[in-house]
Amino acid sequence: MTTMDVRGRADLSVHGLNPAGRIVWSPTTAVLYEHAVKRGDGRIAEGGPLVVDTGKHTGRSPKDKFIVREPSSEDRIWWEGNNELGEENFEKLRDKVVAFLEHQEIVYVVDAFAGADPAHRIAVRVVTDRPYHALFAKTLFIDPTEAELKDFRPDALVLHAPEVEADPATEGTRTGTFVVLHPARAELVVGGTFYAGEIKKSIFTVLNDRLPLEGVLPMHCSANVSQDGHNVAIFFGLSGTGKTTLSADPSRLLIGDDEHV
């Protein structure tokens, strides 16, 4: 059973995915919030925020992030600083995630943009069985207009199933957790972690791969600007070192937090 959206009947078969259950495509924030609370994924805190427990992973798991080694991209990737995975193992993990998603009662599809500049943004599709992860993706990325949704064609695909765990002995991972990017296909499979930030960072990895090819440098930073718009400050640093705090100066205008080009 599928749902309808502005493009007509939902169809994920183009991605090799044929869910038996309901597909909730381009859901509203209210729908995702309600679904997350109803299934017990989170609680409503004072003032309305949704609070969730991400389990054993309370942050990203960089040692469990892999890039598929394939001919079209292997010469531009610094393998000394990245974990590699063979295409065969990527397909095993992808098949495992797809099989799981196909048997869920509800699958959520979020179509959005990563990047505010139309010249350099990428169209992103996130497919997950978890409403709060879909809500996270919808909140962090940029909503398309209704007109943009009608002709939406994803440049990158995230197949997300946090309950699915890898078998390191047969699938080449370090643990049961995996975040794997296939550069040529711009496809990501994520499992074994309920930490939603993996969705955002996996798409930033795609941007880090693609944008330099266009002469654009992605940066992990926050930025603000003086009231007259002439003096821009950029704040660099590892996660947790104060970029957000410094950029939120009340005497200056916030450009944005976390990632810029």
Protein Blocks (a to p, Z undefined) as FASTA:
>chain_A
ZZddfkbpadfklnopacfbdcdehiafklmmmmmmmnopaccdehhiacddebjblbdc
fklcccdddfklmmmpcfklpccddfklmmmmmmmmmmmmmmpfbdcdddddedjblklp
ccdddddfbfklmmmmmmmmccddfklmmmgccfbdcdddfkbccdfklnopablbdcdd
dfklopacdehiabfklmmmmmmmmmmmmmmmnopacddddddddfkopaccddeddehi
lpmmmmmpfkbccfbghiaZZ
